[in-house]
Amino acid sequence: MVFIKLLVVLIAIAIGLFLIVKVKKGKGYEETGITFRPGGILAGVGLIIVAFLINGAIGQIPAGYRGVVLQFGAVTSETKGEGLYFITPIVNSVERMDVQTHAYEAEAGAASKDLQDVHTKVTLNYGLDPLKVNETYRSLRRDYVERIIKPAVQESVKAVTARFDAEKLITQRPEVKSAIEEALRDRLASHGILSETVSMTDFTFSRSFTEAIEAKQVAVQDALKAENKLRQIEVEARQAKQAAEGQRDADIARAQGQKQSAILKSEGEAQATVTVAEAQAKANKLLADSLRNQPELLKYVLYQKLGDDIKVIILPSGQEFILGSDLLGGGTTTPKK
């Protein structure tokens, strides 16, 4: 845009000079000279003035900017947006104001609620409100960073930090960040500055407090280890108890099984004994009945039970013992009484 405006001015000057100056060519030995055209001086000067006026009336606002319109140096309510604009030359002028988002970084120091020294690095993303650039230019011109943003960041950090203990500044970092953002938003909005986001990259404390925090963390870790160890011991104890109870139940079940087996075995043996005894009794009864009816058979059985070396048999008085001849090789023998 600057090149186009310069080109317009140069063309206007060239045309004006052409209208004003006239080159006189000499004849023969006459020298060539330059003369002015009386009627063209006014036209040329007028053309050059018009070119400068047109050049001052046209302008361009680049992306990310707004144009504050001034009238004889006084701020008006008119604002020019991005692109070409036209104003009344000499009467009006335009001042560009940057409305893009910028980052401001600062080191901030403060004291916590428990009077611990705190240092942090704050990054503020801000931008001018496009609807209030006229008021911002009127009150601050372009010096709003040093005059407004810098002290606002320091004051907001100090005010918010004083509401939290040093330990909570670490554990409640999102709450601290939100409080600082809110404080900056309210403070900057009155000057036409938009606070977009706040980032706190670090919190540092005094050496003694840092050592105390580290010692506390070590103690907490030791406590957690001890608690985990205790839980492990409790789990192992429960497992051992369950294993002992399982072994006990198994032993009881085994003993009950053995007892039941022994009972069943004893009952079976008893029933077998009874059965054998009953069978033996029946056999004895049958044998007795048989011998009672056949006394000779009894004598024969008795003889079979005698050894070969027995020579004398004593019988009760009145009893006879007759051995048949077929059993003794012939004849009948009656023992002596």
Buried (B, 14 or more C-beta within 10 A) or exposed (E): EEEEBEEBBEEBBEBBEBBBBEEEEEEEEEEEEEEEBEEBBEBBEEBBEEBBEBBBBBBBBEEEBBBBBBEEEEBEEBBBEBEEBEBEBEEBBBBBBBBEEBEBEBEBEBEBEEEBEBBBBBBBBBBBBBEBBBBBBBEBEEEBEEEBBBEBBBBBBBBBBEEBBBBBBEEBEEBBBEBBBBBBBEBBEEBBBBBBEBBBEEBEBEEEBEEBBEEEEEEEEEEEEEEEEEEEEEEEEEEEEEEEEEEEEEEEEEEEEEEEEEEEEEEEEEEEEEEEEEEEEEEEEEEEEEBEEEEEEBBBEEBEEEEEEEEEEEEEEEEEBEBBEEBEEEEEEEEEE
